[in-house]
């Protein structure tokens, strides 16, 4: 299947935004499908496409940003706009003169909200959407995922196939379109390593003055080894002959280019006995597996590593589904002083809470709901549902809006 064959369920939300907002920004990691999606919509709606991966175009835009924007067509796609933050104020002035909806469709492979020029330029004039790598339901074109049913407490008691060894294969596959098209794990792994080289040599170099560029892949590998665990910056910084503060700033850059998520702890109103340290998740488990040098077969035999990467896989699937179903959903983890924990806690803007525990086993027991029940007691009436994802065949009710749900139902 080619990249253009994959449905992107964010598309309907994106088109709605273009109908009523002057500037729409799609941001997310490089090669996740932003250009493909924007060009698809642009072709349907008559947009001109310009990419700032073209060095000559970057020079022209930086040299005369006002003139550059004034000469643009009425509707334009500006791809990889993080390379020319000088344009933001010029786009603001253009929008203030003509607030016609859908004038500018921007894409960025870095979080442009962290660029100072944007903070004052496009506030109130722009809608931002986060496009992540492909969700499994997009890869298989099979429904819109589990999240749309979770807060409705809507679970069908039906059989679903066990994934077995296929579980590790899904984790290692990840969601980037290009490696999904490649045959053989060696070719997929080569794509990931080329991808990282491009990020370090271009995107990271452009975003910040890094004195030790060779440290970035090593920091990312250490982050992959910590995926789905409490963030330990001292452990990440330990191998380097640079300060912890410098390593921390490098780590923030990896967040800025959407390779790493830091998942905050849920505290609620009674957080005195809760652990408040954040967790770390790689935003794609295919990339994590490539960094750690593990194949699907090796992952299947290393149950500890599988457990961690499977948790990150489930987290990423839910984050991807949230982009088109629950865009204002907050994501957290839960852990108290007694080490009772819940892997993923989701809170709606109105206060409703649902939570997910992840396990790689094919059986589920009452004890697996211990953390969910403790969280349910803490949130009270805000509780919507709690599920344990497991590699089984059936949705099973454990009472009190608690369910065991096959991972394949994601």
C-alpha positions in Angstrom: 0.0 0.0 0.0 1.3 3.4 -0.9 1.3 6.4 1.6 -1.5 8.1 -0.4 -3.7 5.0 0.0 -3.8 5.3 3.8 -6.8 7.2 5.1 -6.0 10.0 7.5 -8.9 10.5 9.9 -7.7 14.0 10.9 -8.7 15.1 7.4 -12.3 16.0 8.2 -11.3 18.2 11.2 -8.7 19.8 9.0 -11.2 20.7 6.3 -13.6 22.1 8.9 -10.8 24.4 10.2 -10.0 25.6 6.6 -13.6 26.6 6.2 -13.6 29.1 9.1 -10.0 29.9 10.1 -7.5 32.1 8.1 -4.4 30.0 9.1 -4.3 26.3 9.8 -1.1 24.6 10.9 -0.4 20.8 10.8 2.6 19.9 12.9 4.1 16.6 13.7 7.3 14.6 13.2 9.0 14.7 9.8 7.8 12.0 7.4 4.6 11.2 9.3 2.4 12.3 6.3 1.9 16.0 6.7 3.0 16.9 3.1 0.9 14.1 1.6 -2.2 15.1 3.5 -1.8 18.9 2.8 -1.2 18.2 -0.9 -4.2 16.0 -1.1 -6.5 18.7 0.4 -4.6 21.4 -1.6 -5.3 19.6 -4.9 -9.0 19.4 -4.0 -9.2 23.0 -3.0 -6.9 24.8 -5.5 -3.9 25.6 -3.3 -0.4 26.5 -4.5 2.2 24.4 -2.8 5.6 25.7 -1.7 8.2 23.7 0.4 10.9 25.3 2.6 13.0 22.2 2.2 14.1 24.1 -0.9 17.1 26.1 0.3 16.6 28.8 -2.4 13.1 29.5 -1.3 14.2 29.8 2.3 16.8 32.4 1.4 14.2 34.4 -0.6 11.7 34.3 2.3 14.2 35.3 4.9 15.6 38.1 2.8 12.2 39.8 2.1 9.5 38.2 4.2 7.0 41.0 3.6 7.4 41.0 -0.1 7.5 37.1 -0.2 4.0 36.9 1.5 2.6 39.7 -0.6 3.5 37.8 -3.7 1.8 34.6 -2.6 -1.3 33.3 -4.3 -4.6 33.7 -2.6 -4.5 30.2 -1.1 -1.1 28.6 -0.4 0.5 25.7 1.4 3.8 26.5 3.1 5.5 23.2 3.9 8.1 23.0 6.7 7.5 26.5 7.8 9.7 26.2 10.9 12.7 26.9 8.6 11.5 30.5 8.2 10.0 31.9 11.4 10.6 35.4 9.9 7.4 34.9 7.9 5.0 34.7 10.9 4.7 38.4 11.4 4.2 39.0 7.7 1.5 36.3 7.6 -0.2 38.1 10.6 -0.3 41.4 8.7 -1.6 39.7 5.5 -4.4 38.0 7.6 -5.3 41.3 9.4 -5.8 42.9 6.0 -7.9 39.9 4.7 -9.3 37.4 7.2 -10.7 35.1 4.5 -10.8 31.5 5.8 -8.3 29.0 4.6 -5.8 31.4 3.2 -2.7 29.7 4.6 -2.2 26.0 5.2 1.1 25.6 7.1 3.0 22.4 8.0 5.9 22.1 10.5 8.2 19.3 11.7 9.0 21.2 14.8 6.8 22.7 17.5 6.6 26.3 16.1 4.7 27.3 19.2 8.0 27.4 21.0 9.4 29.9 18.5 9.2 33.4 20.1 8.1 35.1 16.9 5.0 33.0 16.6 3.7 33.6 20.1 2.8 37.2 19.4 2.1 36.8 15.7 -0.7 34.4 15.0 -2.5 34.0 18.3 -6.2 34.0 17.6 -5.7 33.7 13.9 -4.6 30.1 13.6 -5.8 26.6 14.4 -3.2 24.0 15.2 -3.5 20.3 14.6 -1.1 17.6 15.5 -0.6 14.8 12.9 1.2 11.8 14.3 2.4 8.7 12.5 -0.3 6.3 11.3 -2.6 4.7 13.8 -3.3 1.0 13.3 -6.9 1.7 12.3 -5.6 3.9 9.5 -3.1 1.3 8.4 -5.8 -1.3 8.2 -8.6 1.1 7.3 -10.7 -0.5 10.0 -13.0 1.8 11.9 -11.8 4.9 13.9 -10.4 3.1 16.9 -11.2 2.3 20.5 -11.1 5.8 22.0 -14.4 6.9 20.4 -16.1 4.2 22.5 -14.1 4.4 25.7 -15.8 7.5 27.2 -19.2 6.2 26.2 -18.6 3.0 28.1 -19.6 1.2 24.8 -17.9 -2.2 24.6 -19.3 -5.0 22.5 -18.9 -8.5 24.0 -17.5 -10.1 20.9 -14.5 -12.2 20.1 -11.4 -10.7 18.6 -8.3 -12.6 17.4 -5.3 -13.0 19.6 -2.2 -11.3 18.2 0.3 -13.7 19.7 3.7 -13.2 17.9 2.0 -10.6 15.8 1.9 -8.3 18.9 5.6 -7.8 18.7 5.4 -7.3 14.9 2.9 -4.4 15.4 5.1 -2.8 18.0 8.2 -3.0 15.8 6.3 -1.8 12.7 5.4 1.6 14.2 3.4 4.0 12.2 5.7 5.9 9.8 4.4 5.3 6.2 7.7 4.8 4.4 9.1 1.9 6.5 5.6 0.2 6.5 6.0 -0.1 2.7 9.4 -1.7 2.9 10.0 -5.4 2.9 12.4 -7.0 5.4 13.4 -5.7 8.8 16.8 -4.7 7.6 15.4 -2.3 5.0 13.0 -0.8 7.6 15.8 -0.4 10.1 17.9 1.4 7.4 15.2 3.9 6.8 15.0 4.8 10.5 18.8 5.3 10.7 18.7 7.5 7.6 15.8 9.4 9.1 17.7 10.1 12.3 20.7 11.3 10.3 18.5 13.8 8.5 17.0 15.1 11.7 20.3 15.6 13.4 22.1 17.2 10.4 19.2 19.5 9.3 16.3 20.0 11.6 18.2 20.0 14.9 21.1 22.0 13.5 18.5 24.6 12.2 16.5 24.8 15.4 19.4 25.4 17.9 23.1 25.9 18.1 24.2 22.4 19.3 27.8 22.1 20.3 27.7 18.2 20.4 25.5 17.1 17.6 26.9 13.5 17.9 25.3 13.3 21.4 21.7 13.6 20.0 21.3 10.1 18.6 22.8 8.7 21.9 20.4 10.7 24.0 17.5 9.5 21.9 18.7 5.9 22.3 18.8 6.3 26.0 15.3 7.8 25.9 14.1 4.8 23.9 15.5 2.5 26.6 13.4 4.5 29.2 10.2 4.5 27.2 7.1 3.9 29.4 9.2 4.5 32.5 9.6 7.4 34.9 11.8 10.0 33.3 15.3 9.8 34.8 17.3 12.7 33.4 20.4 11.8 35.6 20.5 8.4 33.9 20.2 9.9 30.5 23.0 12.5 31.3 25.4 10.1 33.0 27.3 8.8 29.9 28.2 12.3 28.6 31.0 14.8 29.3 28.5 17.7 29.2 26.4 19.2 32.0 23.1 17.7 33.0 21.5 21.1 32.1 22.9 20.9 28.6 21.6 17.3 28.2 18.2 18.4 29.5 18.1 21.2 26.8 19.0 18.6 24.1 16.2 16.3 25.4 13.8 19.2 25.1 14.8 19.6 21.5 13.7 15.9 20.9 10.3 16.8 22.3 10.3 19.9 20.1 10.6 17.7 16.9 8.0 15.3 18.2 10.2 12.2 18.8 9.6 12.1 22.5 6.6 12.7 24.7 6.8 13.5 28.4 3.6 12.2 30.1 2.8 14.2 33.3 1.5 12.5 36.4 -2.2 12.9 37.3 -2.6 14.6 40.6 -6.3 15.5 40.9 -7.4 17.4 44.0 -5.9 14.9 46.5 -2.4 14.5 45.2 -0.4 14.5 48.5 0.4 10.7 48.3 0.9 10.6 44.5 4.2 10.3 42.7 4.5 13.5 40.5 7.4 12.5 38.3 6.5 12.3 34.6 6.9 9.3 32.3 8.7 9.2 29.0 7.2 7.7 25.8 8.8 7.5 22.4 6.2 8.8 20.0 6.7 5.8 17.7 7.6 2.3 18.7 9.1 1.5 15.3 11.6 4.2 15.8 12.2 3.0 19.4 12.8 -0.6 18.3 15.2 0.6 15.6 17.2 2.6 18.1 17.4 -0.3 20.5 18.3 -2.7 17.7 15.5 -5.2 18.3 13.6 -7.3 15.8 10.0 -8.6 16.4 11.4 -12.0 17.2 13.9 -10.6 19.8 11.2 -8.5 21.3 8.8 -11.4 21.6 11.4 -13.3 23.7 12.2 -10.3 25.9 9.0 -9.9 27.8 10.2 -7.0 30.0 11.1 -4.9 27.0 7.9 -6.0 25.2 5.9 -4.8 28.2 7.5 -1.3 28.1 7.3 -0.9 24.3 3.7 -2.3 24.3 2.7 0.4 26.8 4.2 3.0 24.6 2.4 1.5 21.6 -1.0 1.6 23.3 -0.3 5.2 24.5 0.6 6.3 20.9 -2.4 4.6 19.4 -4.7 6.5 21.9 -2.9 9.8 21.3 -3.3 9.3 17.5 -7.0 8.5 17.9 -7.5 11.5 20.2 -6.4 13.9 17.4 -9.6 13.2 15.5 -12.0 12.1 18.2 -11.1 14.0 21.5 -8.8 16.8 20.6 -9.0 18.4 24.0 -8.2 15.2 25.9 -5.5 15.4 28.6 -3.1 12.5 28.9 -1.5 11.5 32.2 -0.2 8.5 34.2 -1.1 7.6 37.8 1.2 6.3 40.5 1.0 6.6 44.3 3.5 6.2 47.1 2.6 2.5 47.4 3.7 2.0 43.8 0.1 1.3 42.7 -0.1 2.7 39.2 -2.2 3.1 36.0 -0.4 3.3 32.7 -2.6 5.9 30.9 -5.1 8.3 32.4 -7.3 10.4 30.1 -9.3 13.4 31.2 -11.9 15.3 29.2 -12.1 19.0 29.3 -15.4 18.7 31.1 -13.8 16.4 33.8 -14.7 12.9 32.7 -11.9 10.4 33.3 -11.1 7.0 31.7 -8.0 4.9 32.2 -6.1 2.1 30.6 -3.7 -0.5 31.9 -1.6 -2.5 29.4 -0.3 -6.0 29.7 1.2 -8.4 27.1 -0.3 -11.6 28.6 -3.2 -13.5 27.2 -5.0 -13.8 30.5 -6.3 -11.2 32.9 -7.0 -11.4 36.6 -8.9 -9.4 39.2 -5.6 -8.1 40.6 -4.8 -6.4 37.2 -7.6 -3.9 38.0 -6.0 -2.8 41.4 -4.6 0.5 40.1 -7.8 1.3 38.1 -10.0 0.7 41.2 -7.8 3.0 43.3 -8.0 5.7 40.6 -11.7 5.2 40.3 -12.1 5.8 44.1 -10.0 9.0 43.8 -12.0 10.5 41.0 -15.5 9.5 42.1 -18.4 10.6 39.8 -16.0 11.7 37.1 -15.2 8.0 36.4 -16.3 6.9 32.9 -14.5 3.5 32.3 -11.3 1.6 33.0 -9.9 -1.1 30.8 -7.1 -3.6 30.9 -5.7 -4.2 27.4 -4.5 -7.8 27.1 -3.7 -10.2 24.3 -6.9 -12.1 24.6 -9.9 -12.9 22.4 -12.9 -11.4 24.2 -14.2 -8.2 25.9 -14.9 -9.2 29.5 -16.8 -7.2 32.1 -15.3 -7.1 35.6 -18.0 -4.9 37.0 -18.0 -1.2 38.1 -17.4 0.0 34.5 -14.2 -2.1 34.3 -13.4 -4.3 31.3 -10.7 -6.5 29.9 -10.3 -5.6 26.2 -8.2 -7.3 23.5 -5.3 -5.2 22.3 -6.5 -6.0 18.8 -9.5 -3.8 19.6 -7.3 -0.7 19.5 
